[in-house]
Amino acid sequence: MASHFYEKELKILDVTLPNVDKIPTVRFDEAKRKVAEKYGRKIRNPYDLEPEEEALIGQYFKEECDADFVFVTHYPSKKRPFYAMDDPADPTFTLSFDLLYHGLEITTGGQRIHDYNMLLEKIEKRGMTTEGMEQYMDAFKYGMPPHGGLGIGLERLTMYLQGVESVYDLKWNKNVTYGHIYHQNEVEQSKHNFEASNPEMLLRHFNDFEGQCKAMLEQNLPWPAYDYCLKCSHTFNLLDARGAISITERAGYIGRVRALAAGVAKLYVAQREELGYPMLNTEAR
């Protein structure tokens, strides 16, 4: 097992790795039914799992399968984002999943819609519009391969493995915790982001970075342009945290950053094409 390679570290942190030899899979609706039948718990919310249900699902599969993890699949479309791929066999459910560890959700993900017209149809069904998502939608117009995505809560998983209630109590080593290293930094950065930063300076910086990004694009320098695009994105986040831009202005700023990112991507692709896509040449690797 992989634990053999990290035996020293696991001993220091007093962690026993969970069993991953088998990870069962169960549909969302089936998981609810199993828990309701075995533990006599009434199904109250047909569209999502309540924390108590997640805990009981973890308990069920530990008792029945001796499994520490379980994949819960096919969540209702009503509770998933508009871009989640609906199940062709029953569009009221999605091709999605959560990974539970002893009843704690640590990963959520699934297949995403890659067809432009299907995405438009889903947006319309939700009563939404594509305003502010033009750059996002453009990519699907010209072809997007089947794909998926997931998010994982590494801190939640690590907290559970170490048996602590707060991320700041996580052991970094035998004597040092995450809080010892990062807590003061997070306090000060939060103070800066929400209270102490200078909005006027940030607005100037955003405009300066945007101007430099455009200048680099005009000079066919995608990498420096990319750097300034990232600076714009970071500065926007600081402005947003500071409350320096209104809700209506926010969409405009997001659009400006997207336009820069699209410009960088197009120039980079053109540059690689001009170079003959050198990384595709196996002899040059």
N, C-alpha and C positions, 0 to 999 in steps of 0.2 A: 504493500500500500504506500501511497504518497507520504503518509505520516512518518515513515521510516527516514525520509530525507530531512524532516524538520523535528526530529525527536527532541533535540536539545531545546529548541524554541518553545515547543509545546509544553515541555516540562517546566520551563521558566514561567510561562503564562498559566500553568495549571489547567490546560485545555485538553479535553478528549474529543477527537473528531467524531462527528456523527457517522452513522452507517449510510453509505451511498451505493451499496451493492445492488439494491433494488429501489427504484422510485416509481411507485404506482401512479396511474393516471385515472382520473375520474371526471366525468362531466359535471358542470355546475349544478344542474337540476338533480342529477343522481346523487351528488354529495349531500345536497339538502335533504333528499328523501332518506338516505341511509342514516343520517344523524337524527332526523325526526323519529324514525322507527326504532332505532336502538336506544336512544336516550330520552324518548318521550318529550322532545322539544317541538313545540308548534312552530311551523314556518310562518314568520310574520312579514318578512320582506322578500317577495319573489324575484327581485331584480338585483340584489346584492347580498354579500355575506356579512353578517354581523360578527363582531369580534368573538363573541361566545361561540358562534357556529364554527368559525375558523379553528378555535381551540378544540372543539369537539371533533372536527374533521381530522385534526392532527392526532387526537386521542384514538379515534376509530381505526386509523390506518396503522397506528403503533400496536394496538391490540390485535387487529386482524392480520396484519402483514409484517409486523415487527419492522416497520419503515419509519425512519425519522423525517423523510421528505415525502410530499405528495404534490403532483401537478393537478390543479383544478382547471379544467378547460371549458370552452364554449360558454363564456359569460354572456348575459343578455345584451343585445345591441343597444338597448335603451341606456345602459350604464357605461358603455364604452365610447371613446372618442369617435368623431364622425369618420375619421380615416381608417377605422378598424374594419377589416374584411368580414362581411357577413358570411355565414355558413350557407353555401349553395343549397344544401338540403333543407334548411330552415332559417330564413333570413332574420328571424327574431333573435337568433343567437349569433355569436361571432366566433371566428377562428382565433381565439385568444386563450390566455392562460395566466394563472398565478402559481407561483411555487411557494408552498407553505412548509415551514420547518417547525415541527412540534406545534403547529397551529398558528405560527406567526408568518405573515406575508413578507417575504424577502425579495421576491422578483415578480414583476408583472410585465406582460408583453403579448405578442401575437403577430399574425400576418396583417399587413396593411394593404389598402387598396392601391393598385398601381395603374388602373385604367382611368383615363381622364373623364370620360363620360359617366362612368360608374361613380366617380368621386363627386362630380357635379350633381348627380341624382341624389346621392346621400346628403349632400349639403342642403339641397332644396327640401328634402324630406324632413330635415331637422329645423326648417324655418330659418336657415342661416343664409348669408350672402357671401360672395367671394371678396368683398371689399376688404382691402388690406392684406389679401392673400394672393395678389396677382403674381408676384415672383414665385411663390410656392407652387401655384397652379401651372405656371408656364412649363416647368420641368416635366409635368405629366403630359402636356400637349405633344411633346416631341419624342415620347417613349420612355417608359420607366419599367425596369425589370421587376418581376415578382420579388417582394422583399418583406422583411419584418423588422421588429425592433423590440427592445426590452429595457427596463430600468431595474437596477438592483440596489437594495439598501445595504451596502457593505457594513455601515456602522451598526445597523440593527442586527445583522447576522453576527457580527463580532461581539456585540453586547450580550447576545443570547448565549454564544459559545462560552463567554467568560462569566456569565451569570451576574451582570451588573445592571443597574437601573438607569444609569446616565452615561452618555458617551464620554463625559469628562472623567469617569472612573475607570475607563478602559486601561489595562496595563500596557505600557509601552515596553517595559522590561520589568524586572523583579521589583524595582524601587521607584520607577517613574511612570506617571499616568499621562494619558492624552491631555487631561486638564492642566497638568504641570507645564506642558509644552505650548498648548494652544489657547488656553482660556483667556489669559490677559490680552493676547493678540486679537482674539475675536471681540472682546469687550471694547477695545480701543478702535478697531476697524468699524464696529457697529456705530460707535459714537461719531466717528468721522463720517460714515456713509449717510447717517440719518440726521445728524445735527450740526457737525462742525465744518463740513466741506463748503467751499466757496462757490455758489451757483453761478455767479457772473464769470468767474474764471473758467468753470467747467463749460459754460456755453461758448466762451471764446475758444477753448481747446477743441471742442467738438467741431466748430467751423474751420479751425486751422487744420485739424487732422483730415477732415473731409476734403479740404482744398489740396492738401498734399497728396492724398490718395488719388485724386483726379489727375494731378500733375504727373504722378508716377505712371498712371495708366497711359497718359498722352505720350510719355517717353518710353513706352513699351517695357516697363520694369514691374512685372507682376508681383515679385516677392516683396519689394519695399511697399508697393501698393497694398498688399495683403496685411503687412504690419500696421499701416495706418488705418486700414479698415477695422482691424482688431481694436486699435486704440479708440476709434469712434464708437464701437460697440460697448467697450468698457465705460467710456465717458457717458454714453446714453444711460447705462445702468445706474451710474452714480447720480445723474440728473433725475432719473425716475425715483430712486430711493429718497432723494432730497425733497421730492415734491415740487421740483422746479419747472416741470412741464405739465400742462393740463392733459386731460383725457383725450381731447380732440387733437392736441399737438403731438401726443404720443404716437399715434398712427403715422403721422408725417415723418417723425424721426426714425421710426422703424423702417419705413419705406426708403428713406435716404441711405440707411445702413445696408438694406437689401440691394439697392441699386449699386452700391460700391462693391458688395460681395459678388454680384452677378458680373460686373465689369472685370473684376479680378479673375473670376473663373473662366470667362470667355477668352481673356488675354492669355491666361496660362495654357488653355487647350490649344489656342492658335500657335503659341510658342513651341509647345511640344510637337505639334504637327510639323512645324517648320524645321524642327531638329530631326524629324524622322522617327519620333517616338523611340529614343535610344534605349530605354529600359526594356523594350520588347525584343531587342537584339540579344539573343541568348549568348552569342560569342563575346559580347561586351560585359557580361556579368562577372 
